Structure formats: structure tokens, C-alpha cells
Amino acid sequence: MQVFHSHTVDRVRSLLFGGRTRYGLIFTTVLYALLIAIGFVYLYPLLFMFITSMKSPTDLLNPLVQWVPTEFYTGNYVKAFRVLNYPNALVASILLSVAPSLLQTFVAALIGYGLARYRFWGRRLVLLLILATFIIPPQNTVIPQMLTYRDLGLLGSPLALILPAVFGQGYRSAIFILVFYQTFLSLPKVLEEAARIDGASDLRIFLTIAVPSALPAFVVSFIFSVVWYWNETFLTSIFLEGGVQTLPMQLSRFVQAYENLYPPGAVNIFDRINEAVKMSGTFLNILPLLVMYFVLQKWFVESVERTGIAGE
């Protein structure tokens, strides 16, 4: 009887506190509760935004309607779609974020590889200057940049974003250069030496050995670069001089554009701007980024784990 009681106590203790090979029930419960709480904190703004955007004017005026709208109402999205000039703004946003990001990622990889693999005078100074470009706020350098672009005839043209990316001076290029620098430093030199003995050129070694080994860094750099180019409105509006309107830029003037399309004195109370319409415009703005994250989620998570970069 005593042996049976001792065995039962051990099983209960193992179930609650776990053992060497598995977690106990208490630890698992606390862990999942913490994960759910953290997940809710991050997802709450997105859920609130989406649910509010689906509310009809009647639901907005009804204090009893909080999380579950009484009907599936898409009128807010129709209005926001029109106000944002969504098709044109979406195409402009994709072109002005994806194209510079692709160029910036490849150029940052070249610079990072050169700094990691080649020894030359002033290499540490170059690294220091690259780091300085990331530390110095862009607001301090925007006037010299704008004057330089004006002299080159780039203001108002997408080339004002594309050409700097080609020369490693895109948005926050320094952090991507440092990521590739650290990635290529950890790459075994034996592989490159063996390829060089076989007669491979430096360019072929970079393309066939270094690039495949640094795929996680490429994925992370590309995704973060797209997000930063997408969300940057201050520098983009200055360099493009209003010639091209991206979705974030359209969203920043959403209220003014809405009132131009729906003048307050010419429409009924239900067509006036409200929180639901604003939320619809905001959700349409972040929707392409959400789709990109869902599509690239698997590679993104694996790449972040291997590169050690933290997002913001």
C-alpha cells in the first residue's frame, strides 16, 4: 500500500512539475497563458482596427455593439478604396519599396562580403563611417541630400530612391551591410579557398558559395528593407516632391481627400467621415505588408533565428 501511494505521488509530481524530458502541467499552463497574453497585446490593435472597419454607421452609433457587428458591412472599404486611389497608390508603393529593396539587399551583400573577406587600408574606418550613417538621424542629412539630388536632376523622380540604393545609401543600408558583414565573417574560409584552387574567380565564389550560405541574411534584409521603404513618408515625400503618391502618403492626407470627395454640406450624415472609414483606410494600407509576412513567414522566422537580428 505504501509503495502504491509513493508511486502515485511520483506520477502526480511528474505530471505537475515535469521531468528531464518534458515540461510539467504547471509550467506549460503558465507558458501558454503568457504567450496568449503577449499575443493578445500585439493583435488587439489589429483586431480592433478590422472589427471597427466592418461596422456600419448604425453599429457605430449603437453603444451595445462592441466586438461583433450586426451585419457584414463593406461600405467603409469602398469609400476608403476610392479616397486612397488604391490601385495607383498600391502600384506606386510596390515599385518604390520592392525595387530599391532588391537593389539595396544585393549591394549590401557585396559591400559586406568585401569588408569581411578583403584586407585593405582603411577598412576599419569604412566600417566606422557606415555605422555613423546609421547612428546619425536622417533629418540631419536630408538638406544636403536634397540639394545634391536637385543638382543631379533627381528630385521628383523615382531615381531619387533607386540610385542611392544602388550605391549602398538606401534607407538604413548600414544595418544590412553590418548583417552581411557578420554573416560572411562566420562563413568558413576553407570553402572559398577550395573553390579558388579549382580556378573559380572572386565573383563566382561570391555567387556560388557566399550567396547560398547567406540566404537567411538576404531574406531578413529584403523584408525589413521593404517595410522601411513602405512606411517612410518623410524622406519619400521630400525626394519625390509629391510627384508620386504611395499608400502611406495617401493615408497621411486621408481626411482632406475624403472631404474633397464627400463635402460635409453635400452628403448625408452616414457618408461623413468616421472612425470606421479611417480604420478601413489604415487596414488597406497595411494589408500588402500582412500578405507579404504570411507568404514569407516560414523563411522569415528561420532567417531571424539564424541571423539574430531583432525587428521594430
GIHU-V282801 format. One record per residue. N is the residue number from 1. RES is the residue in one letter. NEAR is the number of other ideal C-beta (glycine too) atoms within 12 Angstrom. D_CENTER is the distance of its C-alpha to the mean C-alpha in Angstrom with 1 decimal. Layout:
n res near d_center
N RES NEAR D_CENTER
N RES NEAR D_CENTER
//
This chain:
n res near d_center
1 M 7 62.5
2 Q 8 61.1
3 V 9 59.3
4 F 10 57.7
5 H 11 56.6
6 S 12 55.0
7 H 13 53.2
8 T 14 51.9
9 V 15 50.7
10 D 15 48.9
11 R 16 47.1
12 V 16 46.1
13 R 16 44.8
14 S 19 42.9
15 L 19 41.4
16 L 19 40.3
17 F 20 39.4
18 G 19 38.6
19 G 15 39.8
20 R 8 38.8
21 T 7 37.1
22 R 13 35.5
23 Y 18 34.2
24 G 20 36.5
25 L 19 36.2
26 I 17 35.8
27 F 17 32.9
28 T 17 31.2
29 T 17 31.7
30 V 17 30.3
31 L 16 27.3
32 Y 15 26.4
33 A 14 27.2
34 L 14 24.9
35 L 15 22.0
36 I 15 22.8
37 A 14 23.0
38 I 13 19.6
39 G 14 18.1
40 F 15 20.0
41 V 14 18.8
42 Y 13 15.1
43 L 17 16.1
44 Y 17 18.8
45 P 16 17.0
46 L 22 15.5
47 L 20 19.0
48 F 21 20.8
49 M 27 18.9
50 F 25 19.6
51 I 27 23.2
52 T 30 24.0
53 S 37 22.9
54 M 29 25.4
55 K 34 28.3
56 S 25 31.1
57 P 26 32.9
58 T 19 35.6
59 D 28 33.2
60 L 30 31.7
61 L 16 35.3
62 N 15 36.2
63 P 8 35.6
64 L 12 36.2
65 V 21 33.1
66 Q 15 30.2
67 W 15 28.0
68 V 14 29.9
69 P 25 30.5
70 T 18 34.0
71 E 15 32.9
72 F 15 30.0
73 Y 25 29.5
74 T 20 27.2
75 G 26 28.8
76 N 38 26.1
77 Y 28 23.6
78 V 21 26.3
79 K 33 26.7
80 A 38 23.0
81 F 29 22.6
82 R 26 25.6
83 V 34 24.6
84 L 37 21.2
85 N 28 22.9
86 Y 30 20.1
87 P 16 21.1
88 N 19 21.3
89 A 34 18.4
90 L 28 16.1
91 V 20 17.7
92 A 31 17.2
93 S 43 13.5
94 I 26 13.1
95 L 25 15.5
96 L 42 14.3
97 S 41 10.7
98 V 30 11.6
99 A 27 14.9
100 P 42 14.1
101 S 38 11.2
102 L 25 13.9
103 L 34 16.5
104 Q 42 14.7
105 T 41 13.9
106 F 31 17.6
107 V 29 19.1
108 A 44 17.4
109 A 42 18.8
110 L 32 22.2
111 I 36 22.3
112 G 41 21.3
113 Y 34 23.9
114 G 26 26.5
115 L 33 26.2
116 A 31 26.3
117 R 30 29.2
118 Y 20 31.4
119 R 10 33.6
120 F 12 34.5
121 W 8 35.8
122 G 12 33.2
123 R 18 30.4
124 R 14 29.7
125 L 13 30.0
126 V 24 27.3
127 L 24 25.0
128 L 16 25.9
129 L 20 25.2
130 I 30 21.8
131 L 20 21.0
132 A 15 22.6
133 T 28 20.3
134 F 25 17.4
135 I 16 19.7
136 I 17 21.2
137 P 13 19.4
138 P 27 18.7
139 Q 13 21.1
140 N 12 23.8
141 T 21 23.5
142 V 22 22.6
143 I 14 26.3
144 P 15 27.4
145 Q 28 24.5
146 M 24 25.5
147 L 15 29.2
148 T 20 28.5
149 Y 29 26.6
150 R 18 29.5
151 D 11 32.1
152 L 17 30.4
153 G 12 30.1
154 L 24 26.4
155 L 27 25.7
156 G 21 25.0
157 S 19 23.9
158 P 31 20.6
159 L 25 22.1
160 A 34 21.2
161 L 42 17.6
162 I 29 18.5
163 L 26 21.4
164 P 31 19.8
165 A 35 17.1
166 V 23 20.2
167 F 18 21.8
168 G 33 19.0
169 Q 33 18.5
170 G 45 15.2
171 Y 41 12.6
172 R 38 12.6
173 S 38 14.3
174 A 32 16.3
175 I 33 14.0
176 F 45 13.4
177 I 38 17.2
178 L 33 18.0
179 V 42 16.0
180 F 44 18.0
181 Y 35 21.0
182 Q 26 21.1
183 T 35 20.4
184 F 35 23.3
185 L 21 25.5
186 S 21 25.6
187 L 28 26.5
188 P 15 30.3
189 K 18 32.3
190 V 11 34.9
191 L 21 33.0
192 E 26 32.8
193 E 15 36.4
194 A 15 37.6
195 A 23 35.9
196 R 20 37.4
197 I 11 40.8
198 D 14 40.5
199 G 10 40.2
200 A 19 36.4
201 S 14 35.2
202 D 19 32.4
203 L 16 30.1
204 R 16 31.0
205 I 28 30.4
206 F 31 26.9
207 L 19 26.1
208 T 19 28.0
209 I 28 27.5
210 A 35 24.7
211 V 25 22.0
212 P 17 22.7
213 S 28 22.8
214 A 36 19.4
215 L 22 17.5
216 P 31 15.3
217 A 43 14.3
218 F 36 13.7
219 V 34 11.3
220 V 37 9.2
221 S 45 9.6
222 F 37 8.9
223 I 35 5.6
224 F 38 4.4
225 S 42 6.8
226 V 39 6.1
227 V 29 3.3
228 W 35 6.1
229 Y 41 8.7
230 W 37 8.1
231 N 28 8.5
232 E 30 11.1
233 T 28 14.4
234 F 19 17.0
235 L 34 17.2
236 T 38 16.6
237 S 26 19.4
238 I 27 21.6
239 F 39 21.3
240 L 30 21.6
241 E 20 24.3
242 G 18 23.5
243 G 21 24.4
244 V 31 21.3
245 Q 30 19.6
246 T 39 16.0
247 L 41 14.9
248 P 35 13.7
249 M 33 16.9
250 Q 35 18.9
251 L 35 17.7
252 S 24 18.8
253 R 23 22.2
254 F 34 22.3
255 V 22 25.4
256 Q 15 27.4
257 A 27 26.7
258 Y 30 27.6
259 E 20 30.8
260 N 17 31.7
261 L 24 31.5
262 Y 26 33.1
263 P 15 35.5
264 P 15 36.4
265 G 10 40.1
266 A 11 40.0
267 V 17 38.1
268 N 11 39.0
269 I 14 37.4
270 F 20 35.2
271 D 24 33.5
272 R 23 32.7
273 I 30 29.1
274 N 28 28.2
275 E 24 25.4
276 A 37 25.0
277 V 41 24.4
278 K 29 21.9
279 M 31 19.9
280 S 38 20.2
281 G 39 18.7
282 T 32 15.8
283 F 33 15.2
284 L 38 15.7
285 N 33 13.0
286 I 26 10.2
287 L 28 12.0
288 P 28 10.7
289 L 30 7.1
290 L 21 9.1
291 V 15 11.3
292 M 26 9.0
293 Y 24 8.1
294 F 15 11.9
295 V 15 13.0
296 L 24 11.3
297 Q 16 11.7
298 K 14 14.8
299 W 23 13.9
300 F 28 10.6
301 V 19 12.8
302 E 16 15.6
303 S 27 13.8
304 V 24 12.5
305 E 15 16.1
306 R 22 17.7
307 T 34 15.9
308 G 16 15.8
309 I 27 12.6
310 A 11 11.3
311 G 17 8.0
312 E 9 8.3
//
